[in-house]
Amino acid sequence: MPSTLVLGGTRSGKSAHAEGLLPVEGPVRYCATARRIPGDAEWDARIAAHRDRRPAGWSTVEDPDLVAELARPGALLVDDLATWLTGVLDDAGAWTAPTTPPQVGAAADALVGAIAGAAGQVVLVSAEVGLGVVPETRAGRMFRDELGALNAAVAAVCDDVVLLVAGLPLRLK
């Protein structure tokens, strides 16, 4: 089935572009990977803004098991891989570990394999973090490195890859 990776920086238009690649009339499963943060009204407002612009016929799966969702038939939008990876790093205790725990790589490998064998059309959104400065902290460098590696692995198995810059899509693959 066709798969597309949509990359971009903050507020580049990547999510809206990805949403436009799928049928408005649905059915589409929207996998929202951002975890809710109790008491963070600003984060809740961001999640609500994303949800409010989705077509009524789309269903939302919050904090999904992406490997399981990719095995199900039908159109799927994953928004986004950066927040998914953040959850994987949280669960692995990676932020304070001296090296990246092996379960992080295992989760990424499982996700890439599931994308390659997806049962339906897949559109994935991810942040492009490799264009900026080297982060000052070990945790920041680890996140940048892990997301860069994940993006490259996902791009390798996707049929199409698009980079959004200032709201403009650039076809990479």
N, C-alpha and C positions, 0 to 999 in steps of 0.2 A: 504494500500500500504506500501511497506517496507520503513523504515526510519532509518538513521544512523547518529549519532553524532560523529564527529571527534574532539577531544580535543588535545591541545598541547601548549607548550610554544612558545616563539618567535623563529622563524627560525627552528622549530622542523620538518618541512616537512608536517604539517597538511593540508595545502591547496592542495599541489601536490597529497597527498594521497587521499584526498576527490575527486579530479578531476578524479583520476584513478578508482574510484568506478562507474563511469558513462560511457555510451557508447561513444566512440570517434566519431562515425558517427552521433550521435545526434538523434533526436533533444533534446537539453537540454537548459533550461533557467538558466542562471547564474545570481543570484541576488547579485550584488556587493553593500554591505551596506555602504561602506566608502563614506563619503561625500567629495566632492572636496573642497580644501581650496584655494581660489583665490590667485595667486602669489606664491604658494609653489611648486617650480619646483621639489624638491625632492619627495614630496608626489605624484605629477603627474607622476613621473618616476616609483614609486612603483606600481601605478595603471596600468600604461602602461605595465610593466613587467608581471603582472598577466594576463592582457588582451591578450598579445602577445603569451602566451603559451597555450591558449585555442584553442580547435579545431575550424576550420572554420565554421562548422555547428551549433555551439552553439550560442544562442543569449544572449545578456547582457542587464540586467535591472539595471540601476544605481539608488541608493537611493530608493529602491522599497517599496511598501506597501506589507509587507510580508504576512499579513493575506489574502489579496486578491490574491497574487501569489500562496499561498498554496491551495487555493480553485480551482485553474485552473488545468485541467488534464495535465499529462506529467511529465517528469523528471525535477527536480529542484535542483540546488545547491545553498546554501546560504553561502556566505563568507563575513563577519562572524558575529556572534552574538555579539561579543564585540563592534564592530564599530556600529552595529545596536543599542545596548544599549546606547552607547555614544550619538547617535542622540536623543534617547528618553530622556535621562537626560538633554541634551541641550535644547530640546523643552519644557521641564517641568521647566526649571530654577532651576534644582536640585543642581547645583554646589555651589550655594550661599544660598540656603534655609536652615533653621535650622534643618529640618528633610526631609526625602525623600518624595516628593509630591506623593499623592495617584495615580495619573495618571501613574506613573512609574510601579507600581504593576499591575495596570489594563492593561497596554500595554503588560506586560510580560505574564499575565494570558491569554489574547487574543491570543498571539502568541503560547503559549503552547497548547491551545485548537485547534488552526488551524493546528498545527503539528500533533496532535492526529487524526484529521479528514482529513488529506491531501488527495487530489484527485489523486496523483501520487507518484512515487518514490521521496524521499527527502533525500538529504545529506546535513548536516549542519556542519559548521566549527565554533569552538569557542576557545578562549584562556583559558587555565587553569591557573588561577591566585592564587589559594589557596596554593601553595607550597612555597611561598616566605615569606619575612618579613612583619610585619604589617606596612602598609603605614603610613608615618608621618602626613599626612594631613587628615582632615575630608573628603574632596572630594575623596581622594585616597581610604580611608577605605570604603566609601559608594560605590564607583565603584566596589571594590573587593567583598564586601558583596552582592551587587545586582547581579553581574555577577555569583558569586558562587551559589546563589539561583536559578538564571535562568538556569544555566548549570544543576543543580540537577533536576529541574522540567522538562527540556527538555529530560534529560537522562531517566527519569522515563517513558516517553511516547514513546521513540524510541525503535525500535527492536534491534538495535546494537549500541554499544558505543565502540569507539577505542581511546586510548591515544597514541599520538606520543611522543617518547622520543629519542632525538638524531637521528631522522630519522627512528626509528624503531617503528612499530605499536604494541601496546599491547591491545589485545581484553579484554575489561572489561565486556561486556554484549553481 
